[in-house]
Amino acid sequence: MIALYEVSIEVQKVHSDEWLDWMITVHIPEVMKCGLFINAKLSKVLDPKSDSFDTFHIQYSANSLQDIQVYRSDYSPALQASHNKIFGEYTNGMRKVLQLEKEFC
């Protein structure tokens, strides 16, 4: 069973480019180094559009819900603290855990 960990982040537009670069070069590679996820996908929301914020979704795929639970208990607190230290006042995030029921190609 594939489990998904999805993070949605609103970033103030004036900090969006800096945040995106940091996510691509630092944060997502650090998450992937934990060895609990199969892959990660980073997307920018184009519609609906906001004048103040850019919204991004990061979706991490894992082999099990247990892998996500290990990530959330053992790795996520420090990684989120690092993110919040740099971008906390410019971002607003929400996290979800999902179970993949069926994939269509």
Secondary structure, 3 states (H helix, E strand, C coil): CCEEEEEEEEEEHHHHHHHHHHHHHHHHHHHHHCCCCCEEEEEECCCCCCCCEEEEEEEEEECCHHHHHHHHHHHHHHHHHHHHHHHHHHEEEEEEEEECCCCCC
